[in-house]
């Protein structure tokens, strides 16, 4: 299957999206106008690379908050899986369930890989007005959160 054409581009407004969140509510990107938003896409709850990445965002959470920045994690996992992931690793930010990968498609991160399909680990920094400031695609976990935090500051 071919990769969906991303509907987001640096310097352009990010289309508003709504997804069920780990707090039991439906969250929209527009809920965070006035704050920067880090949207990070990851393949699967409770897997080694995703656990390290989530832990790095957790450990930098206060610095992101002090930079007027909200972190949202998105994967195709369902809410019960997200809740277990949050509880197990004490994650202080929301995880959103994109079970139909509509938002993954919008950001162009749903890819064919190794004979199947899945999320390409990617992060997006959105400004206070909802415009895409920066993107990191095909992310290597080590040192990544630090780069995102520097850009958010």
LOTORDO-830024 format. One line per 8 residues: number of its first residue (from 1); for each residue x, y negated, z negated of C-alpha. Coordinates in nm, 2 decimals, always signed. Layout:
NUM) X/Y/Z ~ ...
# end
This chain:
1) +0.00/+0.00/+0.00 ~ +0.13/-0.34/+0.09 ~ +0.19/-0.60/-0.18 ~ -0.09/-0.85/-0.22 ~ +0.00/-1.20/-0.11 ~ +0.06/-1.41/-0.42 ~ -0.19/-1.70/-0.47 ~ +0.05/-1.89/-0.69
9) +0.35/-2.10/-0.58 ~ +0.59/-2.32/-0.78 ~ +0.47/-2.68/-0.79 ~ +0.11/-2.58/-0.72 ~ -0.19/-2.55/-0.96 ~ -0.24/-2.19/-1.08 ~ -0.60/-2.07/-1.01 ~ -0.79/-2.03/-1.34
17) -0.84/-1.67/-1.45 ~ -1.03/-1.50/-1.73 ~ -0.94/-1.17/-1.89 ~ -1.04/-0.98/-2.20 ~ -0.79/-1.04/-2.48 ~ -0.66/-0.85/-2.78 ~ -0.85/-1.10/-3.01 ~ -1.18/-0.96/-2.88
25) -1.25/-1.27/-2.68 ~ -1.23/-1.35/-2.31 ~ -0.95/-1.59/-2.25 ~ -0.91/-1.83/-1.96 ~ -0.59/-2.00/-1.85 ~ -0.78/-2.33/-1.86 ~ -0.83/-2.27/-2.24 ~ -0.47/-2.38/-2.28
33) -0.47/-2.72/-2.09 ~ -0.24/-2.95/-2.28 ~ +0.01/-2.67/-2.36 ~ +0.27/-2.50/-2.15 ~ +0.18/-2.13/-2.10 ~ +0.42/-1.84/-2.05 ~ +0.24/-1.56/-1.87 ~ +0.45/-1.25/-1.87
41) +0.34/-0.94/-1.68 ~ +0.47/-0.60/-1.80 ~ +0.41/-0.24/-1.68 ~ +0.29/-0.05/-1.99 ~ +0.24/-0.08/-2.36 ~ +0.47/+0.13/-2.59 ~ +0.73/+0.20/-2.32 ~ +1.10/+0.12/-2.40
49) +1.16/-0.18/-2.17 ~ +0.82/-0.33/-2.25 ~ +0.87/-0.29/-2.62 ~ +1.21/-0.47/-2.61 ~ +1.06/-0.75/-2.40 ~ +0.76/-0.79/-2.63 ~ +0.99/-0.79/-2.93 ~ +1.20/-1.06/-2.78
57) +0.90/-1.28/-2.72 ~ +0.78/-1.20/-3.07 ~ +1.12/-1.30/-3.22 ~ +1.12/-1.63/-3.03 ~ +0.75/-1.70/-3.10 ~ +0.81/-1.99/-3.34 ~ +1.05/-2.16/-3.10 ~ +0.79/-2.13/-2.82
65) +0.52/-2.27/-3.06 ~ +0.75/-2.56/-3.15 ~ +0.79/-2.63/-2.78 ~ +0.41/-2.66/-2.73 ~ +0.41/-2.33/-2.55 ~ +0.17/-2.03/-2.57 ~ +0.28/-1.68/-2.47 ~ +0.03/-1.44/-2.31
73) +0.13/-1.09/-2.21 ~ -0.06/-0.92/-1.93 ~ -0.06/-0.55/-1.83 ~ -0.31/-0.31/-1.67 ~ -0.35/-0.13/-2.01 ~ -0.69/-0.15/-2.19 ~ -0.77/-0.34/-2.51 ~ -0.73/-0.03/-2.74
81) -0.38/+0.03/-2.61 ~ -0.30/-0.35/-2.65 ~ -0.43/-0.34/-3.01 ~ -0.21/-0.04/-3.09 ~ +0.10/-0.21/-2.93 ~ +0.03/-0.54/-3.13 ~ -0.01/-0.35/-3.45 ~ +0.29/-0.12/-3.41
89) +0.53/-0.41/-3.32 ~ +0.37/-0.70/-3.51 ~ +0.32/-0.91/-3.20 ~ +0.20/-1.26/-3.28 ~ +0.06/-1.35/-2.93 ~ -0.24/-1.23/-2.72 ~ -0.22/-0.94/-2.48 ~ -0.47/-0.95/-2.19
97) -0.61/-0.65/-2.02 ~ -0.60/-0.67/-1.64 ~ -0.73/-0.32/-1.59 ~ -0.84/-0.39/-1.23 ~ -0.51/-0.58/-1.16 ~ -0.69/-0.88/-1.02 ~ -0.47/-1.13/-1.20 ~ -0.16/-0.91/-1.11
105) -0.27/-0.94/-0.75 ~ -0.32/-1.31/-0.78 ~ +0.04/-1.35/-0.90 ~ +0.17/-1.10/-0.65 ~ +0.31/-0.86/-0.92 ~ +0.12/-0.55/-0.83 ~ +0.36/-0.35/-0.62 ~ +0.41/-0.01/-0.46
113) +0.71/+0.15/-0.64 ~ +0.84/+0.50/-0.65 ~ +0.55/+0.65/-0.46 ~ +0.29/+0.49/-0.69 ~ +0.17/+0.14/-0.78 ~ +0.23/-0.07/-1.08 ~ +0.34/-0.40/-1.23 ~ +0.67/-0.56/-1.13
121) +0.79/-0.72/-1.46 ~ +0.76/-1.09/-1.39 ~ +0.72/-1.41/-1.59 ~ +0.56/-1.74/-1.50 ~ +0.58/-2.08/-1.68 ~ +0.28/-2.30/-1.63 ~ +0.28/-2.67/-1.73 ~ +0.03/-2.86/-1.95
129) -0.18/-2.94/-1.64 ~ -0.20/-2.59/-1.51 ~ +0.08/-2.62/-1.25 ~ +0.34/-2.35/-1.20 ~ +0.67/-2.48/-1.31 ~ +0.89/-2.17/-1.27 ~ +0.88/-1.80/-1.19 ~ +1.10/-1.51/-1.27
137) +1.03/-1.20/-1.06 ~ +1.16/-0.84/-1.09 ~ +1.29/-0.93/-1.44 ~ +1.57/-0.76/-1.62 ~ +1.47/-0.76/-1.99 ~ +1.81/-0.84/-2.15 ~ +1.85/-1.22/-2.20 ~ +1.52/-1.30/-2.02
145) +1.32/-1.45/-2.31 ~ +1.61/-1.69/-2.38 ~ +1.60/-1.82/-2.02 ~ +1.22/-1.86/-2.04 ~ +1.25/-2.04/-2.37 ~ +1.52/-2.28/-2.23 ~ +1.29/-2.36/-1.94 ~ +0.99/-2.42/-2.18
153) +1.19/-2.67/-2.39
# end
